[in-house]
């Protein structure tokens, strides 16, 4: 298998043993894949290695690619993604992909962390109580999205206002307010999950603006889309870029 020196270096950093069976059974595929992913793509953009691995993990949860998630999680831990950060990435996915799709990733993460000698449960990261989750969640919502949140409440029909309240208390109050990851990173992870899910373009556009509001500029968002390309394919990548260009024209 003929790998570029850059691909070899980046693979060695993430996976020092690099013993994929596919290297033996599908050498041509792995040559193309590894040179593209770990040389061409990895050389683009402004994401550091740790951030790149975190957005890839979040994308794999959304894409339901459990086997590859386990591989990439080992690499992420090798380059310094902390156990708390791993847990928070998985927890952050729950309001977006649903618990039924996230639970296997909770178990897989636990297994890998235990195999590395990490005692579970980890230290709790919640900052809210049943009494404060709505208020604190609404505060974070407005921090990210601004006055549009008040407009959404005003526009919601009486028989649907409960969904707006769930968003504030659950999606933002239960998850975004947690420690372990800051709001800026959580928004970037959410962007990664939504573009990987596909079919969520209205929500994706909302979170593009949310990312801008918390300090993730177009370069960072385009870098994120690019790093996810080998894992999610071109259709979802091009859809995400179209949304970026619509909201943040060149």
C-alpha positions in Angstrom: 0.0 0.0 0.0 1.5 3.3 -1.1 0.7 6.0 1.4 2.0 9.6 1.3 4.3 10.6 4.1 1.7 13.0 5.4 -0.9 10.3 5.5 1.5 7.9 7.3 2.4 10.6 9.9 -1.3 11.5 10.6 -2.3 7.8 10.8 0.6 7.0 13.2 -0.4 9.9 15.4 -4.0 8.6 15.8 -3.4 4.9 15.5 0.1 3.9 16.4 -0.6 0.2 15.7 -2.8 0.7 12.6 -3.8 -2.9 12.2 -6.9 -2.7 10.1 -7.8 -6.0 8.4 -8.8 -3.9 5.3 -5.1 -3.1 4.7 -4.7 -6.8 3.8 -8.0 -7.5 2.1 -8.7 -4.2 0.3 -5.3 -2.5 -0.1 -6.3 -0.3 -3.1 -9.4 1.0 -1.3 -7.3 1.8 1.8 -4.7 3.6 -0.2 -7.2 5.8 -1.8 -9.2 6.3 1.4 -6.2 7.0 3.7 -4.4 9.3 1.2 -7.6 11.3 0.7 -8.7 11.4 4.3 -5.4 11.7 6.1 -3.5 13.9 3.6 -5.7 15.9 1.3 -8.6 16.5 3.5 -6.8 16.7 6.8 -4.5 19.4 5.4 -7.5 21.8 4.7 -8.9 24.4 7.1 -8.4 25.8 10.6 -9.4 22.9 12.9 -6.8 21.6 15.3 -6.5 17.8 15.7 -8.6 17.6 18.8 -11.5 19.7 17.4 -11.4 17.7 14.2 -11.7 14.4 16.1 -14.5 15.7 18.2 -16.6 16.8 15.2 -15.9 13.5 13.5 -17.2 11.6 16.6 -20.3 13.7 16.7 -20.9 13.1 13.0 -20.5 9.4 13.4 -23.2 9.3 16.1 -25.6 11.1 13.8 -24.7 8.8 10.9 -25.1 5.7 13.1 -21.7 4.3 12.2 -20.9 2.5 15.4 -18.0 0.4 14.2 -16.1 3.4 12.8 -17.0 5.4 15.8 -15.2 2.9 18.0 -12.1 3.1 15.8 -12.1 6.9 15.8 -12.8 7.1 19.5 -9.6 5.2 20.2 -7.7 7.7 18.0 -9.4 10.6 19.7 -8.3 9.4 23.1 -4.8 8.8 21.8 -4.4 12.5 20.8 -5.9 14.0 24.0 -9.7 14.1 23.8 -10.6 13.7 27.5 -13.0 11.1 28.8 -15.4 13.9 30.0 -15.4 15.4 26.5 -16.2 12.0 25.0 -19.1 11.6 27.3 -20.4 15.1 26.6 -20.2 14.6 22.9 -22.4 11.6 23.2 -24.8 13.3 25.6 -25.0 16.4 23.3 -26.2 14.2 20.5 -29.3 12.9 22.4 -31.7 15.9 21.7 -30.7 15.8 18.0 -30.6 12.1 17.1 -32.8 10.8 19.9 -31.8 8.5 22.8 -32.6 5.3 20.9 -29.9 6.1 18.3 -27.4 7.4 20.9 -27.6 4.6 23.5 -25.4 2.2 21.6 -22.7 4.9 21.5 -23.1 5.4 25.3 -22.4 1.7 25.8 -19.5 1.7 23.3 -17.9 4.7 24.9 -18.2 3.1 28.3 -16.6 -0.1 27.1 -13.6 1.7 25.6 -13.1 3.9 28.6 -13.3 1.0 31.0 -10.8 -0.9 28.8 -8.4 2.0 29.3 -8.7 1.8 33.1 -11.0 4.8 33.5 -13.5 4.4 36.4 -17.2 5.1 35.7 -19.3 7.1 36.3 -17.2 10.2 35.7 -17.7 13.3 37.7 -21.2 14.9 37.2 -21.3 17.9 34.9 -24.9 19.1 35.3 -25.3 22.7 36.4 -29.1 22.8 36.6 -31.9 21.5 38.8 -35.5 20.7 38.0 -36.4 24.1 39.2 -33.8 26.0 37.2 -33.4 24.0 33.9 -36.1 26.0 32.0 -34.8 29.4 33.0 -31.1 28.6 32.4 -31.9 26.8 29.2 -33.9 29.8 27.9 -30.9 32.0 28.8 -28.5 29.8 26.7 -31.0 29.7 23.8 -31.1 33.5 23.7 -27.3 33.7 24.0 -27.0 31.6 20.9 -30.0 32.7 18.8 -31.0 36.1 20.1 -34.5 37.7 19.8 -35.8 35.0 17.5 -36.5 32.8 20.5 -39.1 35.3 21.8 -40.6 35.3 18.3 -40.8 31.5 18.3 -42.7 31.5 21.6 -45.1 34.2 20.4 -45.8 32.4 17.1 -46.3 29.0 18.6 -50.0 27.8 18.6 -51.3 27.0 22.1 -51.4 23.2 21.3 -47.6 23.4 20.3 -46.1 25.7 22.9 -45.1 22.7 24.9 -42.4 21.9 22.2 -40.9 25.4 22.6 -40.8 24.8 26.4 -39.2 21.4 25.9 -36.5 22.9 23.7 -35.7 25.5 26.4 -35.8 23.2 29.4 -34.6 19.9 27.8 -32.4 20.5 24.7 -30.8 23.6 26.2 -31.4 23.4 29.9 -30.5 19.8 30.4 -27.6 19.6 27.8 -26.2 22.9 26.7 -25.7 24.1 30.3 -23.5 21.1 31.2 -19.8 21.5 32.0 -17.2 19.6 30.1 -17.7 21.4 26.8 -18.4 25.1 26.3 -21.3 26.5 24.3 -19.1 27.4 21.4 -18.0 23.7 21.0 -21.5 22.4 21.6 -22.8 24.5 18.8 -20.0 23.2 16.5 -20.9 19.6 17.4 -24.6 20.3 16.8 -23.7 21.7 13.4 -21.7 18.6 12.6 -24.6 16.3 13.7 -27.3 18.1 11.7 -25.3 18.2 8.5 -24.5 14.5 8.9 -28.2 13.6 9.6 -29.4 15.1 6.4 -32.9 16.3 5.8 -32.5 18.9 8.6 -31.7 21.9 6.4 -34.0 24.3 8.3 -32.4 23.4 11.6 -29.0 23.3 10.0 -29.4 26.9 8.8 -30.6 28.0 12.3 -27.5 26.5 13.8 -25.2 28.1 11.2 -26.4 31.4 12.5 -26.1 30.1 16.1 -22.5 29.2 15.4 -21.8 32.6 14.0 -23.3 34.2 17.2 -21.0 32.2 19.5 -17.8 32.8 17.5 -17.5 30.0 15.0 -16.9 31.8 11.7 -17.5 30.5 8.1 -13.9 29.3 7.8 -14.5 27.1 10.9 -17.8 25.8 9.6 -16.4 25.1 6.1 -13.4 23.4 7.7 -15.8 21.2 9.7 -17.8 20.2 6.6 -14.6 19.4 4.7 -13.2 17.2 7.5 -16.5 15.3 7.6 -16.6 14.7 3.8 -14.8 11.3 3.8 -17.2 10.0 6.4 -20.6 11.4 5.2 -20.1 11.6 1.4 -20.6 14.3 -1.1 -24.4 14.8 -1.1 -24.7 15.9 2.5 -21.4 17.8 2.2 -22.7 19.8 -0.8 -26.0 20.5 1.0 -24.2 21.9 4.0 -22.0 24.1 1.8 -25.1 25.4 -0.1 -26.6 26.3 3.3 -23.4 28.1 4.3 -23.2 30.0 1.1 -26.9 31.0 1.3 -26.5 32.5 4.7 -22.9 33.7 4.5 -22.3 34.6 0.8 -18.7 34.7 -0.5 
